[in-house]
Amino acid sequence: MAPTKELIGASTRLLLLSVLAREANYGYAIIRAINKEGEGLFVWQEGTVYPILHKLEKEELVRTQWQEADTGRKRKYYYITATGRGALATGTEDWAGFHKLITALGDRSHG
């Protein structure tokens, strides 16, 4: 069963911050990483990710830097900031709490 748009939307920030906590990267590579890790659960397009990356930058959760790729082309790389790492830790903790609650309630409804 595929997740709803609402669930994906609610998790987008955390997913992006999680990828950037591993390593800085440019937009298309971030999309590829999330789609690969998602193993078909959902597929993100550029139109989904770039507006959120820009919002994360405005909120100072990520910073950007233009870098030249091996091809000579310039790419905008996104780096998670210390504030972003704090937001990721808090958000991950919140998601874990919700997961625990949903699992507990789900278990009770079947038993």
C-alpha positions as CSV (number, residue, x, y, z in Angstrom):
1,M,0.0,0.0,0.0
2,A,1.4,3.4,-1.0
3,P,1.6,6.2,1.5
4,T,-0.9,9.1,1.1
5,K,0.2,12.5,-0.2
6,E,-0.4,13.8,3.3
7,L,2.0,11.3,4.9
8,I,4.6,12.0,2.3
9,G,4.2,15.7,2.6
10,A,4.5,15.6,6.4
11,S,7.7,13.6,6.1
12,T,9.4,15.5,3.3
13,R,11.5,17.9,5.4
14,L,12.8,15.1,7.6
15,L,13.6,12.9,4.6
16,L,15.6,15.7,2.9
17,L,17.4,16.6,6.1
18,S,18.2,12.9,6.7
19,V,19.8,12.6,3.2
20,L,21.8,15.8,3.8
21,A,22.9,14.6,7.2
22,R,24.7,11.7,5.4
23,E,26.4,14.0,2.9
24,A,26.0,17.3,1.1
25,N,24.6,16.9,-2.4
26,Y,22.8,18.6,-5.3
27,G,19.1,18.4,-5.9
28,Y,18.9,15.7,-8.5
29,A,21.2,13.4,-6.5
30,I,19.1,14.0,-3.4
31,I,16.0,13.0,-5.3
32,R,17.7,9.8,-6.7
33,A,18.9,8.9,-3.2
34,I,15.4,9.2,-1.7
35,N,13.8,7.3,-4.5
36,K,16.4,4.5,-4.3
37,E,16.0,4.2,-0.5
38,G,12.2,4.3,-0.9
39,E,12.4,1.1,-3.0
40,G,9.3,2.1,-5.0
41,L,7.3,3.2,-2.0
42,F,6.9,6.5,-3.7
43,V,8.7,8.4,-6.4
44,W,9.7,12.1,-6.0
45,Q,10.1,14.5,-8.9
46,E,12.0,17.7,-9.0
47,G,8.9,19.8,-8.6
48,T,8.3,18.2,-5.2
49,V,11.8,18.7,-3.8
50,Y,13.2,22.0,-4.9
51,P,10.5,24.2,-3.3
52,I,11.1,22.4,0.0
53,L,14.9,22.7,-0.3
54,H,14.5,26.5,-0.9
55,K,12.2,26.7,2.1
56,L,14.8,24.8,4.2
57,E,17.4,27.3,3.0
58,K,15.3,30.3,4.1
59,E,14.8,28.7,7.5
60,E,18.6,28.3,7.7
61,L,18.3,24.5,8.1
62,V,20.4,24.1,5.0
63,R,23.0,26.3,3.3
64,T,24.0,26.2,-0.3
65,Q,27.2,26.4,-2.3
66,W,27.8,26.3,-6.0
67,Q,30.4,23.8,-7.0
68,E,31.8,22.7,-10.3
69,A,31.1,19.0,-11.2
70,D,33.5,16.7,-13.1
71,T,31.7,17.7,-16.3
72,G,32.6,21.3,-15.7
73,R,29.0,22.2,-15.1
74,K,28.1,24.1,-11.9
75,R,25.8,22.5,-9.4
76,K,24.1,23.9,-6.3
77,Y,25.0,21.7,-3.4
78,Y,23.0,21.7,-0.2
79,Y,24.6,21.3,3.2
80,I,22.7,20.7,6.5
81,T,23.4,23.3,9.1
82,A,23.7,22.8,12.9
83,T,20.2,24.2,13.2
84,G,19.1,21.6,10.6
85,R,20.7,18.8,12.5
86,G,18.8,20.0,15.6
87,A,15.5,20.1,13.6
88,L,16.3,16.6,12.3
89,A,16.9,15.2,15.7
90,T,13.7,16.7,17.1
91,G,11.6,15.7,14.1
92,T,13.0,12.1,14.2
93,E,12.1,11.9,17.9
94,D,8.6,13.2,17.2
95,W,8.1,10.7,14.3
96,A,9.3,7.9,16.6
97,G,6.8,8.9,19.2
98,F,3.9,9.0,16.7
99,H,5.0,5.6,15.3
100,K,5.0,4.1,18.8
101,L,1.5,5.5,19.5
102,I,0.0,4.3,16.2
103,T,1.6,0.9,16.7
104,A,0.3,0.6,20.2
105,L,-3.2,1.7,19.2
106,G,-3.2,-0.6,16.2
107,D,-2.2,-3.5,18.4
108,R,-5.0,-2.8,20.8
109,S,-7.6,-2.7,18.1
110,H,-6.6,-6.2,16.9
111,G,-6.5,-7.8,20.3
